[in-house]
Amino acid sequence: MSERFVLATHNPGKLKEMREILSELGVEVISPDEAGITVNVEEIGVTFAQNAMLKAKVVCSQTGLPAIGDDSGLCVDALNGGPGVYSARYGGENLTDAQRNNLLLESVKGQGTRNAHFLCSIACAFPNGDTLTAEGRCDGIINYIPMGTGGFGYDPVFNYTPMCKTFAQMTPEEKSKVSHRGKALRAFAVALGAYLSERAWKELEEEKQRREEELSEAEGVEAAEPPEGAEVAEATNAPESAEAVGTAGAPKAERKVPARPHNNKKQKKHRKYR
């Protein structure tokens, strides 16, 4: 039976991505709804890694299952790394993606650099207290105008220079190969595979050690028990009465056997034929 992990998101796209990449490890990824909870974790961390781990630990504690959290955003050099962890709330909670993109373009207008990068952090928390982390980064520049209709968020204004395309101009397959999220997912899959393999090896070693200890204890018990029939032998060799005990050390009396009488008839018969 596959192990179940809860992904701390209600985004069906993220759930689909995680399911596809972790299915190769025999891992079943379920949503918070399928686990019977609602995810509403306040992102109070100052880094993507902190927010991802916060989500994972909260969901893990609520479900008792291993949980995966992620956080990602756009970091622009001209904005001193902003909007960063506030990418989804840049300019206010109620802005649309298009409005945030226009605000970003206005903010970098006239700046000396348009360098930027996307960053994605993934964290996993286990009920036993173990944790895993992975990270992916994609560098590019902020475009002068939005281009492309695919993707979401800042994809229309982020230009991946090696391909001379914005994320919004790429196919999902192209984007997955180079994006921060695709890199983080693949790195996480490798880390999780290594963790599960090491855990399985430890469990085998512990089981082997447990069996050896049980066998050793069983052999010790057998060695401590008297041989079968020892009590019977002891009772058989013991004196049967107090009188016998008192005379046990005395020399045995010699028993005289009466002499066997001669067969006179046989002798007479022999005499008859002489």
C-alpha positions, 0 to 999 in steps of 0.5 A: 500500500502506498504512503499518503502525503497531504499537499497543503494547497487547494490549487488543483494545478499544484496538486496535479503536478505533485501527484505526477512527479511523486507517483514514480516513488509510489507515493499517493498525494491527497488534497486537504479536502480529501484529508478532511481539513481546510488549509488556512495557514497565515504566511508569517515567514520572512523567507519562502522556505519558512512559509513552506515549512510552516504550511507543512507542519500545520497540516501534518499536525492536523492530519497525522500524515506527512505533509508538503508545503510550498511557497514561491514568488518573484524577486526583482533586483531593482526592488531589493528582492521584492515583492518576494514573499509578498508576491501574491499580495503585492499592491493589495489583496484585491488586485488582479494578476494583470493589475499587479503586473502593471504595477510591477512594470511601473515600479521598475521603469527607469531602473538601471537593472531589470534582472529578476528571478523566481524562487520556489521552496518546498518543505515536507514534515513527517509525524516523527519530526523529520523534515525535508526541504528543496528549492528551485530558482529560475533567472531572467529579466522583467519584460517591458510589456506583458507578453503571452496568454499562458501561465498565471501571476507574473508569467507574462512579464518574466522573460526567460532569456535563454529562450527569449520567451516569457513564461506566459509564451511557453507551453506547459512542458517548456515551462516545467523544464526550466521554471523554479517550480519544476526544478524544486519539484524534481529536487524534492522528488530526489530528496524524498526518494533518498529519505524513503530508501534510508528509512526502509533500510533502517527499518530492516536493520531494526527488525533484524536486530529485534529478531536477533535479540528475541533469538538470544533471549530464547536461547538463554531461557533454554540454557537456564532450564534443567534437562528434561527428566532431571527431577525424575532421575533425582527422585529415583536415586534418592533413598526411599526411607529415613532408615535407608538414609541412615544406613546409606553409608554402611557396608552392604550385608552379604546375602547367602544363597542356599546350595542347590540340592543334588538331583538324586533321581538323575544320579540313580538313573545313571547308575542303572545303566553302568 
